[in-house]
Amino acid sequence: MTLTTPHTAAGPGTPAPAGSAGSRKPAVAVPVGSLKLPVAEAAGATKLPAAPAAEAAAVAEAAQAAVADAAVRPIADLGDGVADASPVPLPLGTAFPAALAAVYRGQLARARVARVPLLFVAAFQSLGIMILLRGIVDVGDDSAAASVVAGSTVLVVAFVALNLLAQRFGALRAAGALDYYLTLPISGAAVVLGTAASYATFAVPGTIVTVFVGSVLYGLPMAGLWLLLPVTVLAGASLAGIGAAIGLLAPKPELATVAGQLGMSVVLFLGVIPADRLPGIGRLARDLLPSSYAVDALAQAFAPSVDWVGVSADLGVCAAVAVAALLVAAHALRRVTRS
């Protein structure tokens, strides 16, 4: 292969006049092999031989190993004065009391927005029922009067713990808000019990007002009203577990609302009416209702002599139902968040 280079008649450094065809000479062929590149003539220039395939593979493997080592090496190994960025293992779980307190404070702050309706509605309906039944119950029938006052007081707990809590968990499930608790290192029982305790807090003023007004309205003694504390706690825990389970297991929030209201109505009728005045099927249903044991225990506070064995048995049933209901609600919470 050859290259052609033009030659002009003009001397070195003198450009040929434009348009003078006669001053041009034929092109001279120059062999390509005779051309020398400046790079090749540079002093000390050497050729680098091509790396074999095995060596290239070894280099690539070494590079990947270096990248992997840099990715997992703590920052503290990079030099002095750099903070250690070693991964810290997360705790397996938060202690139950701390988790319960955290959930309780969070739910209580949210429920405080509706504290006025909760306090008003929960106590108003129970006061209305006692006033309505005052004209029906015989004046000298202290047993029936005690059942009315005790049943109306437990109704306040049922309205908050059973009805409102079922609606609350039903709404949380429908909105997908329960997934938030799945990311926290806390147990499902802490979530259920903390939420229930936050709502039950607003039932305490209503129960106190109801039991004192009922005692005055029906002329009942107040010496044993300290039983209101364990009755409210255990009845609230048992009904709250049932309400949470209803809200978590109901396929739709509307069904949870209806079920909670029906449950509150059952607590009302089977709690206010004395057991000896119910038909056979009514007494059987009353024995299956955990709130009826709370009513019987609180009714003993108005008796001339308290049957402590009966009160202890009634409170023990409430405690057992509370534990079982909260375990069912916690299992339902885990099932709902994982589905």
Buried (B, 14 or more C-beta within 10 A) or exposed (E): EEEEEEEEEEEEEEEEEEEEEEEEEEEEEEEEEEEEEEEEEEEEEEEEEEEEEEEEEEEEEEEEEEEEEEEEEEEEEEEEEEEEEEEEEEEEEBEEEEBBBBBBEEBBEEBEEEEEEBBEBBBBBBBEBBEEBBEEBEEEEBBBBBBBBBBBBBBBBBBBBBBBBBBBBBBBBBEEEBEEBBEBEBBBBBBBBBBBBBBBBBBBBBBBBBBBBBBEBBEBEEEBBEBBEBBBBBBBBBBBBBBBBBBBBBEEBEBBBBBBBBBBEBBBBBBBBBBEEBEEEBBEBBEEBBBBBBBBBBBBBBBEEBEEEBBEBBBEBBBBBBBBBBBBBBBBBBEBBEE
